[in-house]
Amino acid sequence: MASLPDYAELHCLSNFSFLRGASHPGELVERAHALGYRALALTDECSFAGAVRAHQAAKACGLPLILGSEITLEDCKLVLLATGRRSYGAISSLITTGRRRSKKGRYSLNRADVGALYGSGALALWIEGAEPGWLGECFRGSAWIAAELHCGPNDRARLNDLKAMSKQFGLPLVAAGDVHMHVRSRRRLQDVLTAIRLGKPVAQCGHALFPNAERSLRLRMRLAQLYPPELLAETVAIAERCHFSLETLRYEYPHELVPENETPASWLRKLTEDGLRWRFPAGVPQKVAALVEHELRLIAELGYEPFFLTVHDVVSYARSQGILCQGRGSAANSVVCYALRITEVDPDRMNTLFERFVSRERNEPPDIDVDFEHERREEVIQYVYRKYSRERAALAATVICYRTKSALRDAGKALGMPLEEVDALAKSFTFWDQKLEPSSALFELAGTLRGFPRHLSQHVGGFVISRGPLAELVPIENAAMPGRSVIQWDKDDLEALGLLKVDVLALGMLTAIRRALDFLGMKMEQVPPEDPAVYAMIQKADTIGVFQIESRAQMSMLPRLRPACFYDLVIEVAIVRPGPIQGGMVHPYLRRRRGEEPVDYPSAGVKRVLERTLGVPIFQEQVMELAMVAAGFTPGEADRLRRSMAAWKRSGGLEPFEQRLKSGMKANGYRAEFADAIYRQILGFGEYGFPESHSASFALLVYVSSWLKCHHPAAFCAALLNSQPMGFYAPAQLVQDARRHGVEARPPDVQASDWDCTLEHGALRLGLRMVSGLGEKEGRRIAAGRPHASVAALGLGRKDLRALAAAGALQSLAGHRRQAHWAAAGAARRAPLDAPAAERPPALAGPKEGEEIVADYASLGLTLGRHPLALLRKRLDELRLLKAEELKSRPHGTRARAAGLVTCRQRPDTASGVVFVTLEDETGCMNIVVWRHLVETQRRELLGARLLGVEGVVERDGEVVHLVARRLVDYSALLGPLTAPSRDFH
């Protein structure tokens, strides 16, 4: 039997050629390896977006990977292949050129652009189009004509024509596959992708569809039947010329931040020492000074100084502009970051573990996340662009992938289903419906499509900044948002290659805190620490609107944990997380905190690590420290353990550590039971373990926001309203809560309101921003022109006047809503002969209370009148439905019925399918627990009701009261046209 020919596929598209390729990069690599190919070239269209995924898969299986790109010019199609670092950079720059001169998702290139690759070492394959003579002149000795045969009726004639062309232009022939899928069975999905791309059903796509499944990775035996052996051998010869690997990419830090006569190390030390003197005016504590020296030595050894200087520069700019910012994550373990004012966690008050942040063994750039006010972050982003230029700075990408609903919608449309049917089917699925049984072609195709990349978007703020042209490292393209550009790799790709990313993130609470402090004329550092009144409020779970501890789960934990100091807040933030919950750490901690369970430690070393959390590991750093103290791990090994913890649920990988941990603990004299317990807790952490440093950073904002709510509820509510959208609660709940705390709330009024919500002698005045349908430009003009003589004097068009009338914001000029609508209609008339004399308005009857409330919710999303359920209370009493205040007094285990407006639905990952619902009536809020079986059987009522009735059993845990649902009833019809917003599943 003749041996199979060697073959390397040189033209292959993955699903990162969006809506063209029908296979993931990893699937293509693994299939090519299984078929015995000598190499595979990933050549996505004008893109390297899938290159890192393919690189990782190729590295895992040992298949040589070639990187290249397919590009279409005005008259032909080419494939370009990288042979080394220089040619890779040239092709990456070419992709950037094409993408940057076009709108997002498109590119434009010409022959002159391709000709600029001459001398770079790049190889070129002519695929189709105008005669390739020019290509041979641009790429002397490095150009080929690709013969792509797919069992069509004219394959033989096609091959003969290509041979003649080869002879005519002196370009050798080579076999290629134009691969779009790793196996033939993806053919149907490939047709669906084509239909989605063209925007019409598969049945109408005609010749745009491939006639067969030959654009898959084919058996070498099959290729030998189709191609002359010399064309197959040429693929291997070309592959042997391609030696480039992403492993060879080397990131170079920006250098302009270091003054003359300074080195990065000396300048970082100087800035750090200056910062320490500012942080500790009475003298740097010995512990902090020792930590700084340890960190600076390790930073210098790894050459990371420019990274710290870069982040320091960005933060310094923000502070110079009065923009609140704060670093978080593992960076809060760094005293250097604290000295540079990147983070705000005092290392003298905390246990820091620098190796959680920077590790000698890991030898990759640290990750510093800095949050900025979400409304002013764009100023910081544009500063980075100005400082480093578009050629050296760009945002990382985020790969937007198909989810269940979008996959069903697009696949259904492609199969020709009626749009109404497709929409209804998609709406019947929720975000947690991950499994699509292959009971039909639609579900099978949608199930495969789910997880496919749909397009590239921009990361929330991860910047890549380079010393030289960034386009030679990774292609850059325009973002959909004007003034922004993004690279084609996401954060996981950057991490896989060890490339630097500076995270310029947005946090709404920073905006709200800054706005509230501005009302008070204060700075954040002026907030008094450790205020007993603040902790008393927190212990009662009176935390609506407060950062981090406003969720249902947090509010249930607060009365049990009863935080009484800052470190209690650090624990509170971290303990209501999947890691501690799944690791079984919550209840032991609470029992020990209440004195119901003894705390013992098997050694002094373990006590030092766990004493601050009563013997229970709650934070990632504690797990790392335990591995070092009890099992003899090095800091680098402990960090690898942390990383494996983060990934084991997806890919396994903790098994090697199990034996290492247990044997290490045994060798150090610990009992097997202790080792088993620690390992089980590590498994529980899974990918959700929370760093103590991150929790401490968030706890600072928890305390500040709680202080504002406790002592200045009007300012805090106004700031939250001016910073929307953010948090768990809609404006209606925020205003209701403020009023329960004694705040007088006043409606929007053109004679009194600014655009933003403001304070009037201690009362909250709603701003014109609350008026639905009114633009900011007109709203600010109204506020600037006060006082106004009449509705007509506002000088607004019909749309804006109607919006103001509907919101009741014209009352001071025109009276109640009906009169305001009449006045607005008159003011909006444009007849040139209108009499100048004022027209006497008719005496219109005012709207009823219920009509006012409905109008309030429709226009403002809230009402300052009575709660809607106060008007329905007689009917609700007839239905024997309790009020929230009555439910709170019911004994544990009793049956009860209640109803309220749905304000929030939540489904935490840790809850095994349980949905938590918050209901609101005129007396307060109710906490509802809906178990998984009821979620499925009463999905329509659970997800569709605006006014939800619940029959269930009362559960009490101290001050925490839940109603565990046994039956749900949709009473929304009682609300009539009222639309009350809810914040769901965020």
N, C-alpha and C positions, 0 to 999 in steps of 0.2 A: 504493500500500500504506500502510495506517494506521501511524503511528508507535507504538512500544511505550510503554506507560505507565511513568511513573516510580514507583518503589516502594522502600520501606524496610522491612525485616523487623524487627518489634518484639518478637517472642517466639521466642527461639531458645535451645536447651539444648545444651551441649557434653558431652563425656564427663567433665567435672568435676561434672556432675549424675550422680554415680556410679551405674553400672549402669542409667542411663536414656538419656543421649545416646550416639550411636554415631559421633561424629566429634570429632576434635581441634579446639580453638578455631581454630588456624591454618588447618585445612582449611575450616572454615565461612567464615572471613573471605576466603580466596582464592577460594572458589567464589562468594560473594556479589559480589565484585569482578568476577569473570569474567562474571557474569550481568548486570552493569550496574546493580546495586542502588545507590540513593543513599546508603544507610547500613545498618548491621546492628547490632541490639541483642543483646548477649550477656546472657542472663537466666537463668543457672543457678539451680537451686533453693536458696534461702536460702544463697547462696554467691557470693563474688567470687574463688574459688580459681583459675579459669581466666582471670581478667581480664587479667593481665599478658601471658600468651601471646597472647591475642587482640589486645591493644594493640600488641605488637611486630609481629605480622603485619599489622595495619591500617596501622601506621606505614610498613612496608616497601612496601605496595602503594598507599597513599593513600586507602583507604576510610575514611570517617567511621565511628567506632565509638561506639556508645551502651552505657553500662554500666547494668545493672539486675539485678533478681532476681525470680524466680517464688516466691511463697509461698502455702502452703495454710493457711487458718484453719480453725476448727472447722466452718464452714458454707459456705465459698467459696474460690475460687482467684483470685489477683491477680498482675499483673505490675507492678512498680514500676520507674520509669526515672529516672535522675539527669540533671538539666539543668545543674547547676553544682556547684561545690565544696561548698556548703552541703548540697544535697540528696544528693550522694554520701555525705557524712559521716553524714547522717541515716539513709540506707538501710543503710550499713555498721554503724551503731550498732544499728539494728533487727535486722539479722542476728545481731549479737553477743548481743542480748537473748534472741532465740529459742534460740540455740545454748547459751548459758551456763546457761539454766534447765533444760536437758535433758541426758541422757546423750550421750556421744560418738556422732556419726552421726545424731542426731535434733535436732528443734527444736520449739518450742511458742510460737505467737503468737496474739493475739486482736485483735479490732477496736480495742480501746483502744490497743494497741501501734501499730497502723497509724495511728490518729488522731493520734498524737504527731508524725507527719510533717507535719502541717498547717503551712503557712507556710514550709516548707523549700524549696519549689520543685519537689519531686518530683512526677512524673506517675504516674497509676495507670490500669491497664487491668483491667476486670473480665473474667474468663475464663469462669467458670461458678460455679454454686452458688446460694445464697440471693439474693433480689432486691437489686440494687445501689443502692437509694435512699440508704442511709447513706454510700456511697462518694462520691456527689455532694455531700453535705453536708460531708464531710471535705476533699474536694479540689475546691473550687469553681473551675470553669473549667479544671481540670487532670485530669479523669477521663473515661474513655471506656469503651464496651462493645466488646469485641473480637469480631469475627465471624471464626471460624476454620472454614473449609469444606474438607473433605477428600474430596470426591467420594463422599459417603455417600448412601444412598437418600433421606434426608430433608433434603438441603441447602437446597432451596427453602423448605420449611416452616420450617427452622431460621432462615433469614435473615429470613423474614417475622416470626417470633416476636421476633427481636432488634430488628427495626425498631419493632415495637409497644412493646417494653420501652424502647427509646431515646426514643420519644415520651412514654411514661408518666413516665419519671424525668428527662427533660430532659438525657440524656447522649448525646453524639454517638457514631456508630458508626465503627469503623476496622477495616481488614482486618489479620489476623495469621495466622501459619502454624503455631504450636506446633511449630517445627522441631526435629527430633531427629537429623538426619543431613544431610550436605552433598550427597550424591547418592543416588539411588534404590537403587543397588546395595548400600547398607549395610543394606537392609531385613532380610536374614537375620541379620546380626550384631545388629541391634536386637532381633529376636525372642530371640536367644540371651541378650542382656543382661537382657531381661525375665525369662526363665526362671531365670537365675542369681539375680536379685534376689528372685524368689518362692520359690526353693529347690525347684523341680520341673522336669521335662522340658518342652520346648516343646510337645509334644503334649498336655500337661495344662493348659496356660495359658489356653485358651479365649479369652474376650472381653478378657482382660488384654492380649492382643496387638493391635497396630494392624491393621486389616483390609486396609490397602494401604500403598504407599510414598509417600503424599502428604505425609507429614511430613518432606519433604526440601526443600531450597531449590529452588523451582520457576522455570521459565522465565517471564519477564514476559508473554509471549504467552499462556501457560497461565493466569496470574493474571487477565489481562484477560477471559478466557472465564468465569471463576468469580465475579468480584466486580464490582459496580457501580463505575464509574470514580471516583465521589466517595469511596468507601471506600479506594481505592488512593491517591488524592490526599491523603487525610487522614494516611496513614502518613508522607508526606514533610513535611507541615505539622508533625507531632509531632517528626519527626527534626530539623527546623530549630530547634526550641526547646531541643534538647539540645546544649550546647556543652562539656560537661565532658570533660576528657582527663586520664589519669593523669600526663601531663607536668606538670600544675599542682600535683601534690602536693609539699609542702615539709616536709621533716623539721626538727623543732626539738629541739635537744639538751636534756637535763635541766639545770637551772640551780642546784639546791640544794647542789651540792658546793663552791660558791665562798663563802667567808666574807664578811661585811659589810666594806665599805671595801676590797675586793679586786675586780679584774676577772678573768675567766678567764685572760687572758694573764699578768697579774702573779702570780696564784696558781700557775699551771703553772710559771712561771719560778722562783718561790720553792721549790716542791717539787723541781724539777730540780736547782737549786743545792744544796739540802740533800742530795739523793741523791748528787750528785757528790762532796761532801765525805765522805760515808760510804763511797762506792766507792773513792775515792782519798785516803786519810788523809794521804799524803805530798805531796799536791798534784796538781791535775788536769793531765795532760799537755797540751801545747800543741795537739797534733792533735785531742784530744777536745774541748777548749774551743772550737776553731774549728768543729768539726762541730756542737756544741750550738747555737752562735749561728746557723749556717745553718739548722738544723732549726726552731728557735723562730721565726725570721723567716718561714719558709714556712708553719708551722702557724698563725701569727697572720694571715698574708695570706689563708689559706683558712678561717679561723674554726673550726679543729678542736680547740681547747683543751678544750672540754667532753668530747669523746670520750676524750682521754687521761686526763682527770680521772676519768671514769666507770670506765675499766678499772683505773686506779690504786686507786680506792676498793675495787673488788671484790677485787683482789689483796691489798691491805692487810688486808681483813677475813679472807681465807683465812690469811694469815701470822699474824694475831693469834690464830687458832684452832689454830695448829700444823699447818695443812694444807699439804703440799708443793705447789708450783705453779711453772710455768715457761712463759713465752711462747715461741712459736716462729713459723715462717713468715717472711714478709717483715718483720715487726715487729722481728726481731733485727738488721735493718739500722739501727735507730734508736738513737742514743745517748741520746735522751730516755727511751725505753722502758727502757734499761739503768739510767739514773739513777733512774727511778721503781720499779726492782726488778720490772718487768713481765717483762723478759728477763734472761738470765744470760750473754750473749755479750759479752765484753770488747771494745769497739771498738778498743782500743789493740793488741789481738792479731790483729785481723781487718781485712779490707778491706770496709768497709760502703758501700752505695750507697743513700742515703735515697730517691732517686727510684723505686727498686723498691717502696718502701713508700708514699710520698706524692708525688704528681706535680701540679705546678701545672696542666699542660695537661689532665690527666685530670679534675681537679676533682671528685672523689668521695671519700666517706669511706674512710679506710684500713681495712685488715683486720688485726685483732690476734687471733690464736688463743692462748688460754692453756689449758694442760693442768693439771688438778687431779687429786689422788688419786681413782681411780675409785670407791672405797668411801665417800668423803666429799664428793664433788661435790654431792650433794643438799643439804648444808648451805649451800653457796655459792649454789645456785639459790634456795633458800628465803630467803636473805638478800636477794637481788635483789628477790624478790617483796615482802618486808616493807618494804624501803626505798622502792620506787617504787609499790607497790600493784598489784593485779591490773588496775586500769584503765589503768596506764601501762607495764606490762611483760608480755611474753609470749614464749614460745619460737617460733622460726620453725618452719614445717612441713617435712616431708619427704613428697613424693608417692610413695606405694607403688604401683608399676606391675606389671602382669602380666608374668611371665617365661614362658619356654617351658613349664616343667612346670605352673605354675598355670594358664596359658591352656589347655593340653591337658586338664587335669583339669576345669576349669569348663565348657569347651565340650563335652567328652565327656559330662558329666552332663546338660547341657542338651539334648543330642541323644538322650538316653535310653539310652546305652551302659551295660552292667553295670558296677557300681562296681569289681569286681575287674579287669575288662579295662582300665578307665580308669586305675586305679592302676598296673597293670603297664606300660601304655604310657608313662605319665609317668615312671616310674622308669627306663625304658630310655633316657631323655635325660639328659644332663649339662648343667651350666651353660654349657659352651662350645658346645652344639648350638644355634646361633643360627638356622640356616636350616631352615625347614619347607617342603618342596616341596608345592605345592598339588595333591597326588595324590588327595585326597579332600576331602569337605566339612569334615570335622573339621580337617584340617591347614590348609585354606584359612581357616577361621574363626579357628582358634587363632593363625595367623600374623598376621591382622589385629588380633586382640585383644591380642597381645603388645605391650607398650608403652603400653597404655591405663591411665590412672590407676584404681586400685582403691579407695583411700581415702587420707585424710591421716593421717600419723603425725607424731611430734614430731622435730625436728632433734636431733642429738646434743648440742646445747648452745648454738645460736645465739640469743641474746636480742635482742629489739627493745625499746628503752626510749625513751619519748617524753616531751616536756615536758607536753603536754596529753593528753586522752583518746585512747588508742591506737586505740580502736574507731572513731574518726572518720577514721582513716587506713586501716585494714584490719580486717576482721571478726576477732573472737576467738572461739574455741570451747574446750570442755573437752577435755583430753587423756584418753586411756584410763587413764593413771597418776593416782591421786588427788593432789590438791594442785598440779596443773600445768595451764596453759592455753596454747594455741598460736594463732598467727595463721594465716590461710588461705593465706599465700604462703610459698614455699620460698626457699632462699638465692639461687637464680638469679633469681627474681622480684625479690628485694630488690636484688640487684646491678644488674639492668636498670634499676631506678628510682633507683639511687643512694641507697638508704636504709641507715641505720646498723644494723649487727649486731655485738654483742659476743659472741664465742665463748667459752663456759664449757664446755670439753671435758673428757673423762675419759681418763686414761692409767693403765693398770694398773701399768706399771713404776714410776711414782711411788709408788703404794701399796706395792709390793714393796720399793723402796729405803728408804722411810720405816720400814717394819716391820723391815728388816734393821738399819738404823742404830739403831733403838730397842733391839734386842737388844744392840748394842755400846755403847750410851750415847753415841752420836756425833751430830753434825750434818753435813749434806752438805758444808758449806764446810770441814770438818775432814779430808776425804779428801785424802791427800797427792797432789799433782800429779805427772805424768810419772814414774811408778814403772816402772823397767825390767822388773821381774818381771811386771807387768801386760801390757806390750807383748810380752814373750816368750810368754806364754800366748795372747795374741791371734794372734800370728804362726803358732802351731801349730793355729789354728782350734779351740781348746779353748773354745768359746763357747756351749755349750748353755745356754739360759736367759738369756743376756746380751741386753740391749736391741739391737734392729735388726740385729746382725751374727750372728744365730743361724740364719738361713735357709740352705738348701742353697747358693744362689747366693753369698751372702756368705761362707760357710765355704769355698767353693771359691776365692774371690778372696783371702782373707786370707793364705795361704801364698805367694801370688804377689806381692801388693802389699807385704806385710810392714810393717804400720804400726809406726812407731818413735817417733812424737810425736803430740801432740793434732791438729795440722793434717792428719796422715795419716789420722786417724779421720774428720775432716770429709770428706776425699776418698773414703774407703772407703764412708761412708754414701751418698754421692751417686753414685758411679760404677757401683754395681750397681743401675742404674735403666734403664728403657726408653729414656730420652733419650740418655744417653751411649752405650748399647749400639747403638741404632738409628742414631745419628750416627757410628758407627765411631770412637769416641774412646778406647775401652778399651785395645785392643791397642797403639796408638801410645803411649799414656801408660805402659803397663807396659814396653814396649821402651825408652823413654827413661829410665824410672826405673832399669832394670837396666843402663843404659849401652850398649845394643845399637843405639841410633839417635841421631844427633846432634840437638841442639835449636838451631834458629836462628830469629831473629825479623826480620821485614822492616822494623821500625822500633823506635825506643826507646819510642814510645807503645804499640805492640802488646806489646812486652816487659813493660812495666809491668802490663798487663792479664793476660797469660798466663804470666808467669814462675813464679808460685806453683803452676801446674799443668803445668809443663814444655812450654809452648807449645800445649797442647790445651785448648780451651774445654770445661769440665765443668759449669759453673754458669750459671744464667739471668743473673745479674748480669754475668758475663763477656761473654755475647752482647750485652747492652745496652751495656756499656762499649766493646766492639769497634765497635758501630755508631756510637757517639759519637766515639771516637778515630780510627777508620780511615775512616768514611764521612761524618762531619760531622753526625750526627743530634743533635737537641736531646734533653735528658733525657725530655721528654714524648713525642717521636717514638720514642725507644728503648723506652719503656714500651708504646706502641701496638704496636711490633714484638713485644714479649713476649706481649701479649694475642693478637695474631694467630697467634703460634706455638702458643698454647694451644688455638686453635679451628680451625686450618686443616684438620685432618683431618676435622672434622665439616662445615665450611662453606666451606672454601677461604679466600682472602683474603690470601695471602702474595705474590701476583703483583705488586701495586704496590710492595712493598718490595724485590723482587728487583732491579728496575731502579734503584731509589733507592740500594740498597746498592752495587751494582756500579759505577754511575756515580760515586757518592761516593768509593769506594775508588780508582777510576781517576783522579779529579781530584786525589786526595791522593798519587798516585804509586805505588799498589800494583799488582802484576801481576794480570792477569786470572785466572791460575791460583789465586792466593791468594783472590781474591774468590769464585771458583766454589767453592773448598773450604769457605770460611766459610758460604756459602749452603747448601751440601749438609748441613753440620753443623747449621745452623738447622732445616732440614727434618727431620733426624733427631731433633732434640729433640721435635718434634711437641708433643703436649699433656703430655709427661712431664718437661719440663725441671725441674731441681731447684734451688731457690734456695740459695746458699751459706749465707745466714743461717739458713735452716731446718736445713740439714745440720749447721751448727755447734751449734745448740741441741740437736739429737738426739745429736751427738757427746759432749756433756757427760754425758748419761745413759748413753751407751755406756761411757765411761771409768769412771764411778762404779759401774755394775753390774759391769763387769769387775774392778774393784778388790775389790769385795765377794766375787765368786766366787773370785778368786785367793787372797785372804788369809783369808776367813771363809766357806768353802763351806757349812758347816752352817747358819749364820745366813742365808746367801743362799738356800739350798734351802728352809728353813723359811718364809722370807718369801714366796718364790714360791708355795709350796703354800697359804699362807694368803691369797694374792691371786688364786687361780684363779676363773674361767677366764681365761687370758691366754697369749699367746705361741704358739710353734710346737709345743711339746712337752707331752705329757700328764704327769700326776704320775709315772707309772711311769718315764718316761725321765729326769725330773728327779732322782728318788731313785736310779736306777741310776747316773746320772752323778756324783751326790754320793758314792756309795759307792766309785766308781772313784777318787775324789779323797781317799779315806781317811776319809770320814765314817761313823761308826757310826750305823745307823738302827735305831730300836726301834719295836715295833708299838704301835698304840693300845691303851690299857689303862685301865679305869675307875678303877683305883687310882693311876694315874700321869699320865694325859693330861689336859691342858686341852682346851677346845674347839678352840683353835688349835694348830698344831704348835709345839713349844717346844724349847729346848736344855736338856739334862741333862748338866752337866759336860763340855761339848763335843760330846756325842752329840745326834743328832736324834731327838726323841720325836714320833711322829706323833700328831696331835690327833684328837679325836672327830669333827671335821668331815669326816674321811676316810671315816667309816663310812656307807655307802650306806643311806638309809632312816631315819637318825636326825635328828630336828629340832634346830635350833640351841637352842631354848629348853630342851629336855630335856638336850641335851649340856652346856650351861653349868651347869645345875642339878646334874648328876652331878659335874662338875669342882669346883663350889663345896662339895659335900657330902663330899669325901674326908676320911678313909678310910671305906670302907663295910664293914660287918661281914659281909654276905652278899649274894647276888644278890637275895633278897627285900627286903633293906633298901634297895635302890635305889629302890623304890617306883614302878616303871615298868609301863606296860601291855604287853600281849602283843607288839604290833608293835615297840616299841623294844627289848624284851628279845631278840626274834628277830634284829633287826638287829645288836645287840652280840654275840650268840652267833655269828652267821654271820661276823663280822669277826674273831673270836678275841679280842675286847676284854674277855671275862669270864674269861680264863685264870687271872688271879691269884686269882679268887674261886671258880672252878668247875673249872679244869683245861682239858683240850683241848676242841675244838669240840663233839664229841658229848656229852661230859659237860656242857658249857655249855648246849647246847640242852635237855638233860634238866632242868638246874637252872632254866633260863628258863621251861620249860613248867610246872614246879612252882610257881615264884614267881608266875606269872601266874594260877594258879587262884583263883577267887573264892568257893568254897563256904564258907558261913558257919560250918560245923562242922569246918573243917580243924583237925587236931590241932596244937597249938602246938609239940610236940616236933619236933626236926629229923629228917627222914626220911633214912635212909642211902641214898645214891645207889648204883645198880648199878655194877659194874665193867665199863664199856664199853671196847671196844678203840678205840684212837686211830685217826684217819684216816691213810691212807697219804700219802706225800709228794706224789704227784700230785694227790690229792684236796685236800690243803691248798693247793696252788698254785692249783688251779681255784677254790676257795672264796675265796682272797685276791683274785684278779682280779675275781671276781663282786661282792665286797663293798667292796673298797678300790680297785680299778682298778690294783693293783700287788701285787707280792709281795716280802717280805724274805727269802724262802728262795732256793733255787737258781733260776736262770733256767729258764723252761719248756723251752727248747731243750736245756738240759743233760740233761734226762731223755730227750729224743728223739735225742740225739747218735748213739747206736749205729745207729738206723734211718737217720738222715741220712747217716752215713758209708757205709752200705750203698748209698745212692743216689748216692754220690760227690759230695756237696754240701760245699763248703768252708766253713770258719768265716770270720768277718770278719777275724780277725787273719791267717789264711792268705791271704786274698784280697789284703790290702795288700802282701804280699811278692811277688806274681806279676808277672812282667815285662810291659812294655807290648806290646800286640798279641796276647797269648796268649789262648786260649779258656779259659773257666772256668765252673763251675756252683756256685751258692751258693743259700742259702735263709735266710729270717729272718722274724720277726714284722714286719708292716707297721706302722710308727709314724707315717709322714707321707707324704702324696701332695701334690705341688705342680704347678701348671701356670701358670708366669708368662706374662704377656702378650707378652713379648719372645721366647718360645721357639718360636713358630710351630707350636704344637700338641704340643710335646714335654712329656711328663709325667716329673717327677723323683720317685723313690720312695726313702724311707729304710727300710732293713731293720735289724733288731736281733737279735743272738743273744747267747749267754753271754759272748762275747769282745769285743763292740763293735758298731759300726754299719757299714753298707754303703750306698754311694751308687749308685743304679741310674738309668740313663737309658733311657727308653722312647720311641723315635722315633714320629712321628705315624702312620706306616702300621701299626705294631704296636699303637698305642693303639686304632685302629679295628678291627683284625682280632682282637685279644684283649682286648676291652673287659671281658668278663665276668671273666676272671682278674685283670686289672689293678685293677678297681674292687671285686671281690667277695672276693678272697682275704684271709684273716687271716694265713696262713703262705704266703708267696709264694716259689716257686722261680724262678730266673733262669738261663738259659743265654745266654752272651754273650761279649763280647770286652773285655779289660781295657784301659783307657786311663789313662795316667799323665801328669801334668804336675807335675813336682817331687814334692811330698809329697801332692798331690791324686790320689786313685785313684777311678775310676768303672768300673762294669761296664755296658757298653752292651748292652742286651738284644737278643737275637735270637729268644728264645722264652720264654714265661712258663708256669709250671705252678702250679696251685692245690693246695697240700698241706694245706689247712685241715683235712681229715678227720683228719690225724694229731693235731690238738689236742684232739679230742673236744669236750667241752662248754666248754673254756676260751674266754673272750671277752676278747681283748686290745684295748684302745681305740687308735684312731689319730686324729691331727689331720689332716684332709684339706682341701685347697683353700681355705685362708684367707689 
